[in-house]
């Protein structure tokens, strides 16, 4: 009972995956660059914000502990 190439589940999977990927609406280069800049910018802004908050809290706790 030999398995033909057309009935091979791996071949079927690859063919169906290829067909689905052809249906995808891929973003343009401009959209990808814009979204990447937004993500990097928001990440940097959050890093700065949390760094300032962390610094402030650590200095505040340091002052609180030296009062005793």
Backbone as a ProteinNet text record, in pm:
[ID]
protein_1_A
[PRIMARY]
XXXXXXXXXXXXXXXXXXXXXXXXXXXXXXXXXXXXXXXXXXXXXXXXXXXXXXXXXXXXXXXXXXXX
[TERTIARY]
84.7	0	89.2	127.1	217.2	138	201.5	137.4	183.5	87.4	125.7	161.5	230	273.4	154.4	45.9	-74.1	-146.1	-131.2	-198.1	-109.5	12.6	105	58.7	34.9	-14.8	79.8	210.1	306.2	296.6	284.7	272.2	141.4	34.4	-95.2	-86.6	-22.4	-7.1	70	179.1	260.3	180.9	107.1	26.1	-81.8	-150.2	-256.3	-198.6	-83.4	-19.1	21	75.9	115.2	-7.1	-118	-241	-291.2	-285.2	-330.3	-238.1	-108	-13.8	-32.3	-80	-106.7	-226	-313.8	-431.9	-402.7	-287.5	-254.5	-232.1	-287.2	-262.6	-138.6	-22.2	103.1	113.8	165.6	178.9	289.5	275.5	377.6	498.9	607.8	730.2	707.1	631.7	603.1	528.5	430.2	351.8	439.5	523.5	612	709.5	768.5	863.5	791.9	673.5	598	562.8	511	473.8	595.2	707.5	829.5	877.6	873	913.3	821.3	692.6	597.8	630.5	653.4	682.5	811.9	915.7	1043.3	1027.7	954.9	934.4	857.6	749.7	670.9	753.5	831.5	916.1	1019.1	1081.5	1179.6	1113.2	996.4	924.9	888.1	842.6	807.8	932	1042.8	1166.7	1211.7	1204.1	1242.2	1147	1017.6	918.2	944	956.6	976.5	1113	1213	1342.7	1333	1260.6	1242.5	1162.6	1055.9	975.3	1059.8	1136.3	1221.6	1324.2	1386.1	1484.8	1419	1304	1232.8	1192.4	1141.2	1100.5	1221.3	1330.8	1448.7	1505.9	1508.2	1557	1461.2	1332.5	1235	1247.2	1265.1	1281.4	1412.9	1517.7	1645.4	1632.8	1562	1539.5	1457.3	1356.2	1268.2	1347.2	1438.7	1514.9	1623.6	1671.8	1774.2	1714.6	1583.1	1516.8	1516.5	1525.1	1512.3	1640.9
-117.8	0	124.1	168.1	282.2	412.6	511.4	642.8	729.1	783.9	869.2	1008.1	1084.6	1217.9	1309	1291.2	1373.2	1346.1	1226.7	1190.3	1209.6	1252.3	1271.9	1391.6	1373.2	1482.5	1602.6	1579.1	1688.9	1772.8	1706.2	1776.5	1854.7	1796.3	1863.9	1986.7	1973.8	2085.9	2200.7	2168.8	2272.3	2341	2266.5	2324.7	2416.7	2371.5	2452.4	2576.6	2562.8	2678.1	2780.9	2735.3	2824.7	2898.9	2828.6	2890.9	2997.2	2970.4	3067.4	3189.1	3166.7	3278.9	3371.7	3319.6	3404.5	3496.9	3461.1	3541.3	3654.8	3649.3	3747.4	3884.4	3987	4124.9	4174.1	4164.2	4200.6	4352.4	4404.1	4549.6	4603.2	4730.3	4793	4827.1	4858	4893.9	5017.6	5113.5	5236.4	5206.5	5119.1	5083.1	5012	4921.7	4848.1	4942.6	5034.8	5130.6	5220.4	5271.6	5359.3	5287	5166	5090.9	5056	5027.4	4997.4	5119.7	5236.1	5359.7	5387.7	5364	5384.6	5292.1	5165.4	5067.8	5103	5137.7	5172.9	5300.8	5400.1	5524.7	5505.2	5429.3	5403.5	5323.4	5228.1	5148.3	5236.5	5326.3	5417	5510.9	5563.2	5652.8	5580.4	5457.1	5380	5349.2	5319.4	5291.1	5413.4	5530.5	5654.2	5679.8	5665.5	5688.1	5596.3	5467.4	5373.1	5393.2	5435.1	5465.9	5582.8	5688	5804.8	5767.2	5689.7	5646.2	5560.5	5468	5381.8	5464	5558.6	5644.2	5724.5	5782.3	5860.5	5777.2	5659.6	5572.4	5526.7	5494.7	5450.1	5564.2	5686.2	5800.6	5831.2	5821.1	5844.4	5741.4	5616.5	5512	5531.5	5571.7	5598.3	5709.9	5817.6	5927.1	5881.1	5799.4	5749.4	5662.1	5581.2	5491.8	5566.7	5677.5	5751.4	5839.9	5857.5	5937.6	5864.9	5736.3	5659.5	5656.5
0	0	0	-116.6	-129.9	-123.8	-61.4	-48.5	-165.3	-238.7	-351	-299.2	-381.5	-342.4	-316.7	-389.6	-373.1	-242.3	-187.6	-62.9	59.5	38.7	149.2	232.9	363.3	446.9	451.2	445.9	448.7	321.1	207.1	80.1	78	125.6	132	221.9	335.9	429.4	364.5	296.6	232.9	122.3	43.2	-63.5	-6.8	98.1	158.4	226	290.7	353.7	249.9	138.1	29.8	-24.7	-41.4	-92	5.3	134.9	235.4	240.1	227.3	230.7	110.9	0.1	-116.6	-92.5	1.5	32	131.1	196.9	300.2	237.8	301.8	257.9	332.1	269.4	332.9	342.3	454.7	468.5	377.8	342.6	259.9	345.9	281.5	352.6	439.6	387.5	461.1	590.3	584.1	702.4	804.6	758.2	849.5	918.2	843	901.2	1001.6	964.8	1054.7	1185.1	1174	1293.9	1379.6	1315.5	1389.6	1467	1402.5	1469.6	1588.6	1571.3	1681.9	1798.3	1769.7	1875.9	1948.7	1874	1936.1	2018.6	1965.3	2037.3	2166.4	2161.8	2282.7	2383.2	2335.7	2426	2495.5	2420.9	2481.9	2581.6	2546.2	2637.3	2766.7	2755.8	2875.3	2958.1	2892.3	2964.6	3042.8	2979.6	3049.2	3165.9	3141.6	3247.2	3366.5	3340.9	3450.6	3517.2	3440.7	3500.4	3596.5	3556.1	3643	3767.4	3749.1	3864.2	3957.8	3903.5	3985.6	4062.5	3993.8	4058.5	4171.3	4143.4	4244.5	4364.9	4340.7	4451.4	4532.6	4466.1	4540.4	4624.5	4569.2	4647.6	4762.3	4737.4	4843.4	4955.1	4919.1	5019.4	5095.1	5025.8	5089.5	5193.5	5159.4	5252.2	5371.5	5343.9	5451.1	5548	5497.7	5583.5	5662.7	5611	5685.2	5793.9	5794.9	5898.2	6033.6	6035.5	6159.9	6236.6
[MASK]
++++++++++++++++++++++++++++++++++++++++++++++++++++++++++++++++++++

